[in-house]
Amino acid sequence: MNVNQIRKQIPWIKNNKDKIYFDNAATTLKPKCVINKISYYYTHLGINIHNTDSTFCFDVYKKIEMARKTIAKIINCSPENICFVSGATEGLTMIAHGLAHYCKKAEVLLNDFEHASNLLPWYHEKQNGFFKIKFVNINGQFNKKTIIESITKNTKIIALTLASNVYGNSIDDYSKLCTQIKKINKKIIIVLDATQYLAHKWINQLRDIDFIVCSAHKIFGPLGVGFVYLKKDWITKIQPLRYGGGMNEIITKTKFQPYNNIQKFEGGTMPLAEIIGWQEAIKFIDSIGIKNIIDYEHKLKKYFVKKMSTIKNLEIYNPNTPLPIIIFNYKGVNAQDFASWLGTKGIICRSGLSCAKLIKNILKKENFVRCSLSLYNTKKEIDYLYKVIKRYKKGEEIRKIL
C-alpha cells in the first residue's frame, strides 16, 4: 500500500500542510474522487430522481440504484434491503421508532460503550412509554459471554455497537454472537451500529441480523448520508419515520398506502449527490483493498503505542484494542486543555468522552485525549506528536489562556 500516493489523493492534506489529522473516528478526510463526484452531480446531473419522464432523468435514477448496489456490498447484502438516511443517528431513530410501535413494552439491551446515537433513540421511546432498558453487565469486559449472560426471558431487542468509537474494541465474532442470541430466543431483534466498524472492516455474514446502520462520513464518504439495512421481513412490518413524496403508492382523500419495498422509508428528496459520492468512496477503498487497510492501520497503532509508551507521564488506556484508536491522558493535566495545546502545535485530536458518555463507568475516567488513525496517517506524523509531547512542560497548556 503506497501511503504517499494515497495522501496525494486527499486535498485536505495538501491544503493543510502545517496540520496533522488524528480525529478520524469523528470523520474521515475525503478523497478527491469523492469530491469530484459530488461536484459532477451538481454540474452535470442536478435533477431529482422522482422525475423519470425522460431518458436523461431515468439515467440519474439508474445511477442512484447503481450506487445503492455498490454500497450494499460492504455488508454483503442485496440492494433491496438498503434504505438511505441522513446518517446513523437518523437510522437508529428510525429503527427505534418503528420497533416501538411494533413491540410495545419490549426490554432493550444496551451497553456502556454505546455512542449517543444508539442510546438516545431508545431513551426517547422509553420516555414515550414503549420500552424498558437494561444494560449489559460488563464488569470490565465486553465480549460474547457478557452479552449472552445479560439476556433474560424479557429481552426482546439487543442494540449494540460493533466497534467503540472511544475504546477501539470491536465484536469481530458478531456472526457467532448473533447465532447464539437467536438460539436462546429466535424472536430477539438484533440491531447493530456498524458506523465505526465499517471504517475498518466489511461485514460478510447477515444471517441472524435484523438491522444495521452506518454513516458514510466515517468511511471517506460525504457528510449527511448513511444507510439502514433491514432484513426482508421488517420492510413490511415496521412503520417509516418520514412521510412524504416518493414513499407512497396511493393517496386518496381519506387514506394513503406506502410502498411495500425499501422506498417506504425514503420519503422526500434523498441526498443524491452524497449517495453518488459515497459510491466513489467505496470504489476508493476497493482500489486499495480493505485487508491492506486493516493491516496498515494495525501496524500504525502498534507503532503509536510503542512510541508513546516511552513517555513517562503518558497513560494509555487501550493499547491492545484492535481498532486504530488510542485514548490517553498526561498525568495531572486536564484532557481538554492538553488536546487544545496539541492543537496549537498543529495536531488535531479529540478530548472528552466523544459522545459515548457512559464509557466513564467502565474506564473510571471523566475524560481523555483521543487520537484516531486512518490509512493516510504516517509514522512520521506519530514521530512529530511524540516530539511535541516529549517537550511538553507542565503549565504550558494554559499559558496562552492566561
N, C-alpha and C positions, 0 to 999 in steps of 0.2 A: 504494500500500500504506500503510494507516494504522497506523503503528507504535504510536502511543499507544493505539489501540483493541486492538491485539494484546497489548500489555503488560497491559491491564486483564483479559485472559483468563488471565494467568499468576499464580496465587495466591502463588507464592514471592516474586514481586516486591513484591506488596502487604505480605507478612508480613516482608520483609527490606528495609525502605526505606533502611537505612543500609549496604546491601551492593550491590556491582556484581559480576555473574557473568560472568566471562570464561574459563570452563572447559567450553565446550560440546562440545569434541572428546572429553571424558571422558564426559559425559552431558548431555542437554538438559533444560531445565526442562519441566514437564508442564502443559499447558493444563487449565483447569477441566473442560472437556467430557470429557477423558480420565479425570480423577479421578472425575467423576460416574458415568461408565460402569462403572468398576471397582466403585464402591460399589453401583451398580444391580444388578450380578451377585449380589453377596452379600446384598443386601436384598430382591431380587425373584425371583431365579432360584435360585442356590445349589446346584444339583444337578450330578451327574456326567453327561456326555453318553453314557456307556456304558449308561445307563438310558433306553431309548426306548419303554417299555411304556405310556406314556400320551401324550395329545396335548400336554400341558404339557411333558413331558420331551423329546418329539420336537421341539417348537418351540425348545428350548435347543440341541439338536443342529443345527437349521437355522440358528440364529444364528451358531454357530461356523463353519459352512460358508460362510455369507454373509460373515463376517469374512475367511475364507481367500480368498474371491473378490476382496474389496476390496484386501487386502494384495498379492495376486498382480499387481495392476495396476501396481504401482510398478516391476516388471521386465518387464511386458508378457507374462506367461506364463499358461498355464492353471492354475487352482487345483489340478488333479490332479497337478501337478508340485511342489507346495509342501508340505513337511512342517514341523511346528512343533517347535522345540527350545528349550532354555533361553537360547540366545544364540549368537553367532558362535563362541565357544570350543567349545561342545558340537558345533556344526555342523561345524567343521573337524576336530574329533576324530573325529566320525562318518565323515566322508569319508576321512580318512587311514586309519582302522581298516578301513573297507570296502574301500578300494583295496589295502591291504597284503595282504589275503587273496585279492584278485583278480589282482593282477600283482606277484608277489614279485620282489625284487631290482631293482625299477624305479629309474631315476635320476630324482630330483625336482629341478626347477629352481626355486630361491627367489631372493630378493634382499635386500639390506641395509636396505631401507625397511620390512620386514615387522614387524608387531606380533607379540608373543609368541604370540598366538592362532593365527597362521599359521606359526609356527616349531616350537613345542614338540610339536604332534601328529605332525609329520613326524620330528622328532628322536626321539621316543619309539618310533615304529615302526622307525626306523633302528637304535636300540639293541636292538630285538627281532629284528633281522636281516632286515627286509623291504626297506628302501630304502637307496639311496645318494643323497647330497645334493650338489648342485652349486649355486654361486651365480652369478647374472648378473654378468658383467664390466662393472661400471658405469663406472669411470674418470671420476667426476664428473658423468656424465649418466645419466638413466634414461628411456628412451623406446623406441619400437618397434624402432629399429635395434639398440640394445644387447641387447634381449631376443632378437631374431632371430639375432644373431651368436653368442649363447651356446648356441644349440641345436645338439646333436650327434646322431649316429645312436643314441646311448644314451639320449637324453632321452625319457622316457615320460610324465611328469607335469609340468605347469607350474602352480605355485600362486602367484598374485600378488595383492597388494592393488591395487584400482583407485584408491585415494587414500590418501596417507600421513597418519596422524593427528598427525604431528610436522611434517614439512616442508611439507605443504599442496599437494604436487604431485598430479596425477591423470592417468590414462590415458584421455583423452576419446575417442581413436580406437580404443577397445578392440575394436570390431567388425572394423575392418580388420586389427588385430593378430591377432585370433583366426583370421580367414580366412587370413592369411599363414602362421600356425603350422600350420594344417591342410593347407595346400598343401605345406609341407615334409614333413609326415608326418601323414596323416589320423587315425592311431591315437593321437597325442599327446592326453592327457587334460588339459583346461583347467579349473582351479579358480580362481574369482575371489572374493576377500574384498571385498565391496561395503559393508562396515559404515560406513566413513567417507564413502564416495562418495554413498550414498543419503541422507545427511543434507542433501545439497545438489542432487543431480540424480537423475532417474529413468533407468532402463535401457530402451532401446527395441528392441534387437536381440540375440536369443539364439542365432542360427542355429548358431554353432560353439562355444558354451559348454557345458561338461558339468555344472558345478556352480557355484552362487553361494550365499554365506552373508550374513546380515545380522542385526543386533541391533536390537530395537525402541527401546531407550532412547536410541539415538543420534539418533532422528528423532521426538522428542516423545512416544514411547510408553513403556509401563511397563518396569521392570526385570524380568529373569527370563524373557524370551521373545524368540525370534528365528525365522528360518526357514532351511531349506536348499532350494534349487531343485535338482532332479535332472532331467537330460534323460531322456526316457521310457525309453530302453534301460537306464539304470543302476538303475531302480527294481527290476528283477528280477535284475540281475547281482550287486549287492553285498549283503553281509550287514548287518543293523542293529547299532547299538551297544547298544541297550536291548531287553531281552526281558521280556515280562510281559503283563498283561491288555490286551486291545484290539488287539494286533498279530497274533494267531494266528487261523487259520481252523479248525484241527483240532488236538486234543490227545488222544493215547491213552496207554496205559501205557508205550509203547516209543518214541514219536516225537511230533513236532508239525509243523504246516505253517503258516508265516506267510502273511499275505495277499500277493497279488501286486500290490498298489497302495500308495499312499503311507502307508496305515495301518501297513504293515510297520515303519515307522521311528518310530511314535508309541506305543510300549509304555508302559503306566502311565497315570496321570491327567495330562492336559495342564494348563498354566496357563490355565484357561478365562477367568477374569476379565481376565487380562492380554491375552489374544487379542482379546477384545471391546473392551478399552481401546485396543489398538493400531489396530483398525479406525477408532476415533473419531479417533485421531491422524492417520491418512491423510486422513480427511474434513476435518480442521482444515487440513491443508496444501493440499488441493484448494480449500478455500474462499478461500485467499489466492492460490494459483496458484504452482506451482513456479518458473516463469520469473520472476515478480515477486520471489520469494525469492532466486533466483540473482543477479538484477540488484542488489537492495538489498545483499546481502552483499558483492558485488564492490565497490560504491561505498564501503561501510563499511570494508573492508580498505584500499582506496586512501587513504581519509581518515586511517586509523590510521597507515599507513606514512609518509604525507606529514608528518603532525604529529610523530610520534616521531623521524623522521629529522633534525629540527632540534635534538634534544638531543645535546649534544657527546659524551658518553661512552657513548651507547647504540649497540650494534652489532646491527643487524637482519640475519638470515642468509637470509631467504626473502622479500624484498619483492615479488617478481614471480610467485609461485606462485598458481594460480587459487583455491584454497580460502581461506576467511576464517580462516586460522591463521597466527599470527605468532610466530616464535621469536627471542629476543634475549638479550643479556647487557649488564649495566652493567659497564664495564671495571674490572677489579680487585676485583670483588665476586662472591662465590660465589652461584650461581643460586638455590640453596635458601634461603640467607639473604635474598636480595633478594625472592623470592616470599613468604617468611614476613613480611618487613617490609611488603610491599604488603598482606598480609592484615590487618595491624594498622590499615591505613587503609581497611579495608572492601572491598578489591579481591581477589576470589577468582580466582586463576590457578593455573598448574601449573609445577613445576620438575622437572629431571631429564631422562630420556630417554623418559618416558611409555610404557613397555613396549615401545618399539622400540629395543632396546638396541644393535643393530648399526649404527644410523644414525651413531654416533660414528665409524665407519670412513669415512663419506662426508664428514661435516662437520668432522672432526678436532677435535671439541669433546666434552668429557666430560659436560656438561650445559648447560641453558639454561632461561630462563623462557619459558613458552608462554602466549599469550593467544589463545583461540579464540572467534570471534564467532558470533552467530546472529541470527535475524530480529527478536528483541525487544531487541537491543542498540542503542544510540544514539550519535550524535556527542557528545552531552552527556556520556555516560559516558566516552568516549575523551578528551574535554577534561579531565575530572576526573583520569584516570590521568596525562595529560600534566602537569598542575599538580603532582601528587604527586611524580612522578619529577623534575620540574624543580627542586623544592625540596629534593630529597634531598641530604644531606651525608654525606660518607664516614665510615663507622663507625656511622652511625645504625641500621643493620640489626642490630647486635649489642649495642646499648646496653641493651635490656631483658633480654637473656640475662645480661649482666654484673651 
